[in-house]
């Protein structure tokens, strides 16, 4: 028995650190649980933002025709949330069980530091769930007068609780990426202050990035839901309603998506600031090819979003006058995607390498650096904004006396922004890195300023504008709805890919340079393997979400599921407003 | 349509200028022309046009060509389908080719051509070859947190070139020049472009320091690490490296390496990336 003792002791030590998960292994199991949980979490955080904004539009609009329409839309979003909340909680529980059983040593470390925040997290989740129940089940009861404002307040509270839950969880995961200065492998977890651990270097950039990304994600999933209902619609009214809903979802997704790259850039900057190794591993090291994949996916998003708008112009009287321009917008977008996805270090055979004189192409190599990439993405954002502007004013004729001057000012703003972006893009090749990085700020500012000023001008310009005809909601080709599906799938896949990038750059650390990963899975997986894992997670998530879509229809009465879209006499589906009006 | 008499030469229909203009306005033929034009531009234009303007170029690697063509194809499909009229016109010849009685020969030709093309592509992919596969190299691997230089541990993060703070910069440049011309010039070349006498023997070629994607993107500590540890000190990620660069710590002192770094930046006109305030995500694959 005594001979066995050292062996048992060693076995006990090993077992204390890691346990194995059958067939797919601990890492794959935890990866799937974490990723699918995160996707559901993004959904249940993004959709309430949506619901509360559309409910507010319904409450505060002066036009009676739209009041019920927006209210119904908001309620429909919230109905999707009920089951999604359960799914989020279930996957969260799976993740916690996997972490406690498969990575007990690591989990001990985390709980010793974060236990108080974990209790608060659970409490908030509890409150959040019951706020949701009140919000949904009280919809019809608190639908008039002052009670409606209280109901809307519940929606706001739902968002507040959800955001607080996210901020806490972000504190845990960013601690793993960028533990506070002074925390080393020798530091006892009990010596790490809770607030110090939460408010680490990458916490706030991730908070902002995720907040925006959740709105984008929520919008795209809602749009996909609308697309599914549009394709399954039995009546013109239904088609009109879900066409409109798809447009609203896509509008929110694309308009919030436009600012997402700036938040991502800030996060990337913080990684570099925190640790050069993290930064280079992410952008220039073995993960660098991940960004080419990302560039492709974001290219797909830009193209699909614009494609949907351009097809949609087919159902707007007056949009014909903008038709000739869309091909030029398309050319800019395609050139942008080509530039953005051109790798600096190219995959090449030995003969090709020899002909190029290395891994950098002597001519195309100039497209591989950030000057070219920033220029391309900023021009793509400007182009998408212009597409939206065409769409928005397609059926309107401004009557303001200063309309001509106003539109000229808008065009001048666009031209100046494009010139600023191009100038700094080209000039960036002739200055040092430190100066060049500063240029990206000028490019971003030029684009954002243009978006804000042109939108503000447009609101006043189109106030009281004459209509060239009502939008023919529902008269949308079916292929446009597949663009919405593509957007949802791409956003979901992109979320998985970026999650891998963020988490993978820690390499063989559970907590970067504090707690080493000594499990058999400590090796950082190759991009091919990661792509398969991400695809599995996306399939699981979308499969479950499709089930939720089906459930939401199953749970409604036939009359409600196929209710006429026109809520008020004379207010046909074609009169529904476009967001931003 | 009359059957051709046996033995007679097949006459292809000739298009009048008006018919040609009409075909060029047709979305289907526009799409075909755009696709072919894109291929010609990416395959031959990128290779041969820049030299006409005095710029260097080279053939586009197959991986990048495929990437560009996929993007072009997506763009063309969006163009033909973003309006209902254009989409309907675009589908007309396809529909006619698949259904019309007088287009039987098109269906027959496609029935032979498509499987043959697929078979040829499959053959090209699976046939045994002595050629090494396409490689994905990471030019700027992540540096380790610390390195050991001749027994001395050096933390790379935040490390500055100490010679910039001591002595006379002109003296450092003289020393750097000596080190470069005694050790580096043979591969990296007199013009710092990777075209030294021995450089031609290596594939991939030694790095060109004049390229804006090499030392212009890096901190001096990164360059120090690469010179000190050479090809064999590269991390396992992103292998195979195929780098023949020696680990210069075996031949040069710490000061000699720092001085040659000063010389490189001075001669190429680049400024080393600095620590702290800039920090941005500026590196790219």
Interface residues (C-beta under 8 A of the other chain):
Chain A: X265 X268 X269 X270 X271 X272 X273 X275 X276 X277 X278 X279 X280 X281 X282 X283 X284 X285 X286 X288 X289 X291 X292 X296 X299 X303 X307 X310 X311 X314 X323 X326 X327 X330 X331 X333 X334 X337 X338 X341 X342 X343 X344 X345 X346 X347 X348 X349 X350 X351 X352 X353 X354 X355 X356 X357 X358 X359 X360 X361 X362 X363 X364 X365 X366 X368 X369 X370 X373 X429 X432 X433 X434 X436 X437 X438 X440 X477 X479 X513 X524
Chain B: X46 X50 X55 X56 X57 X58 X59 X60 X61 X62 X63 X64 X67 X68 X71 X72 X74 X75 X78 X79 X81 X82 X83 X84 X87 X131 X132 X133 X134 X135 X136 X137 X138 X139 X140 X141 X142 X143 X144 X145 X156 X157 X194 X195 X203 X204 X205 X207 X208 X211 X212 X213 X216 X217 X219 X222 X237 X238 X270 X271 X273 X274 X277 X278 X279 X280 X281 X282 X283 X284 X285
